[in-house]
Amino acid sequence: MIKAENLTKRFENIAAVDHINAEIRDGSVFGLVGTNGAGKSTFLRMVSGILKPDEGKVTIDGKEVFERPEVKERFFYISDDPYYFNNGTAAQLAGFYSMIYRNFDMNRFYRLLEGFGLDRDRKINTYSKGMKKQLSVLCGLCANTDYLLCDETFDGLDPVMRQAVKSLFANDMEERNLTPVIASHNLRELEDICDHVGLLHRGGILLSKDLDEMKLQIHKIQCVLKEGMDFADLKGLEILKTERRGKLLTFTVRGEREEVNGRIEAVNPVFYEMIPLSLEEIFISETEVAGYDIKKLIF
């Protein structure tokens, strides 16, 4: 498990990461969401031991990461802007990583390279942005580490390649308990892969919850009530957001599904149904309750 305690990093008078506490459980997919400048990259660089925290610490299974090579062997960091050797090829890059990561799977790397249509002997500086991203992901997966730290990894990938990468992540999670940590500015990229999502804003985490927990606790309801009835007649419900279109009432409510159903059925509505919420809608509801407008923070 990766654990960040009171993690803080400042650049002159700017607090890039401000007293963050977070736990990343093994075998899960942790999504870190935030706008550009929210502190995602700084957080990942401290988790990977590239930057030393000004305060607090990062540990993996209780061992601090910074300046501990034996701990750093357990993760692979994919930067948003990865560095490649001048005139280096994909084969040469894999050879370099194989000297650092003792379990680097060269056979698998070449199989995946061929499957993605990447030439092992072509100079990387002639690759497109998307091809470079693919190469970074393949190196990360073939390093066979416990953790894969991804900074805007899906940015620059077309939809087909994005889905292929997610499938590879899922395969490695099932076969060897890989734990991906994915930072992104786009909630929609994370919705179908993450188990746990943290919302980072101005260096601090506004919200950090399991998706299943959020989906079980927040519901979107559409209903038509009897003549003369309104939202105020729905007693005992924690309503987060309301909208009316003629007789149709739409609202977001927090609570156990059975209890919510019971409260609505108690007023004998003309019609009602529960509609599944997207990750975006869940986060909008949660952050608005906390006093933030996620549409201004993320989109």
N, C-alpha and C positions, 0 to 999 in steps of 0.2 A: 504494500500500500504506500502511495505517495502522500505525504502529509506536509502542508505548509502551515507554519505557526507564526502569526504576527509578522508576516512577510512584508518588508518595506524596502523600496528603492527610490532614491531621489537623484535627479540630475540638476545640480545647482539648486534653484528654488522651486523646481517642479517635482511633485510627488507622482512618479509614474505608476508605482504600486504602493498602496497605502494600507498597511496593517491587515493584510489578507490572511484569513484562516480557511483552509479547504482540505478536504480528504478525497482522494481518488482511489476507489476500491479496485482491487485486482479483478480482471475479467469483465470489466464494464467499459462502456464508451463514455468518456467525459467530454462534454461540449462546452467550450468557453466562448461566450458570445459578447461582442461589444463593438462599438464604432472604432474607426481608426483613431489611435491616440488614447484608447481606453486603458491600455496597459497590458494587453494580451501577450504581445511579443516579449515584453520585459519580464512578465511572469514566467513564460516558457523558458527564457534564457536563464532565469534563476533556478528553475526546476532542473534544467539540464547542466547546471554548474558553470555556465559561461560567465554569468555575472554573480558577484558576491553581494548578498543582501546587506543593506545598511543596518537593518534590524531584523530580528527573527531568523528562522531557518527553514530549510527544506530537507526532509528525510525520506528515505526509501526503506521501509521495514526497520525504522528506528536509526538508520545510519545516515549521517549528513552527507550531502552530495558534493559540495564545493571542495575541490582539490582532493577528491577520493576516486582515483582511477578504477578501483575495483567495484565501486558503486556505479560509476558512469558506464561501465560495460553492460549494464542492465537496460539501457535505453538508447534509442536512436532519435536524434533531433533533426527534423526536416524544416529548415528555415524558409521563410517567405521569399527570400532572395538568396538561394544557395550558391556557394562558391564552387567553381570548377577549375581544375588545372588548365593553364593556357595550352591550347592544342591537344588537350587530353581526350581520350576516347572513352566510351562506356566500359570497354573491357579493362582499360587501365584504372578507371575509377573503382571498379569492382575489386581489382587486385589490391588497390590501396586499402579499401575497407576490410578486405579479408585479412590484412595484417593487423588490424585493430580489433576486429570482432572475431574471436576464435571459432564461433559457430556459423560464420558466414557461409551460406549455401550457394556455391558458385554454379552448380548444375541447375538449380532452380532459377537462379538469376538469368542464365542464358536462355532457359525455356521461356520465362516470362518476357524477356527482351524480344525474343522472336514472336511471341504471341501478341505483343503490343506493336509489332512492326518497327522496332528500333534497331538500327544497324550498330553492332558492337564495335566496329572499326571506324565509324564515322566520328569526326571531331565534334565534341559536345557544343562548342561555340557556334556550330552551324545548325543546331537544333532550334526549333521554335520554342516559345515559352511553355506551351502545353507539353511538348516532348520532354523538356527539362524537368517539368513537374512529375511526369510519369517516371522518368529515370530515378528521381529522388525517392519516390515511393517504392519502387522496386528494390533499390538498395536498402531502404529501411526495412522492408519486409524480409529480405533475404539475410539481413544481419541476425535474425532470430533472437532479438532482444525481448525482454519482458514487457517493455513499454515503448510506444511509438509516439513521439511528441510532434504534432503536425501544426505548423503555423500557416493558415490560409492555404492548405494543401489543395483544396478543390478549385481555388481561384485559377482560371486559365485552362481548366479541363472542360472539354465539351461534354454534353449530357451522357453520351455513351461511355466515354472514358471514366466519368465520375461514378457511374453505376458499376463499372468494372472494378474500380478501386475499392468501392464500398463492399463489393462481393469478396474481394481478396481479404479485406479486413475481417469480415464475418467468418471466412474460412479459417484464418489464423486464430481468431478468438476461440473457435470451436476446437481446433486441433491442438493448440498449445497455450491457450489461455492468454493470448495477447491482450494488452490493455492500451487502446489508442486514446490519446488526449488531443482533441481537435479544437483549435482556435479558429473562429470565423466571425465575420461581420454580418453573416447572412443566416438567419434562423432556418430558412427553408432548406438549406443544405444539410442541416443536422437532424431534421425532424425524423427521418426514417432510419437513423442509425444510432442515435445517442440514447443511453439509459438515464444519464444525469446531465443536467444543464445548469451552468452558472452564468449569470448576467453581470458582466464587468462594466463599470462606468466610473470614469475619473479616478481610476486606480483602486477602486474598492468593489467588492461583490455585493450587488443589491439583492440578489436572489440566487439560491443554490438549492435545487430540489430534484428528486427522482421524477422522471416523466410519468411513470405509472402512477405515482402518488398524486401528482397534479391532475392527471386525467381522471382519476377516480373521485377527486374531491371538487372539481369544477365542471359545471354542466351548462349547456346552452339550451334554453327552453323556448319553444314557440307555442303559443296557446291563444284560444279565443274564449273569453269568459262570458258569463251570462250578462244580459243587458243591465247596465248600471254599475257593474263591478269594474275594479281597476287594480293596479299593482298593490295598493294599500290593503286590499282584501286577501292578499296572499300572506297570511300570518305565519310567523315563525321561520321564514326563509331569509337567509343572508344573501340579499340580492346585490350584486356588484355593479351591474350595468343594465340599463333599460332602453328600450326603443319601441315606439308605437307606429304602426302603419294601418290606419283605419281601425278595424276591430282586432287586428292581429298584434298581439303583444310578444315581443322578443326580449328575453333577459338572460343574463348570466348569473348563476347562483353557485354558492359554495356549500358543500355538505355531502353527506352520504346519499348515494343514489336512491336507496329504499326510502329514506326519510323525506327526500325531496319529492319523490313520487307521491308519498302519502299526504304531504302538505297540499300538493296541487289537487289531488283527487278529492280532498276534503271539501273543496269549494265547488265540486261537481262542474268542471269546465265543459263548454260545448265541444272543445277539441284541444288536445295538447300533444306534443312530442318532444323527445330529447334528441338533440343533434350533436354528433361528435364534433369536438373542437380541434382546430389545428394548433400546433405548437405556438404559432404566432398569436392566436386568439387567447390562449392560456396565459402567455407572458404579458399581453396587453392588460388582461384582467388583473393579474397579480401585481404588476408594477403600478397600475393606476390606483389600486388600493393603498399602495405604499407611498403614493404622492408623486409618482413619476409618470411621464408620458413616453412609453416605449417607442411610439412612432417617431418621436423626435430623437430618441437615443440610438435607435438601430437603423431606421429606414430613411 
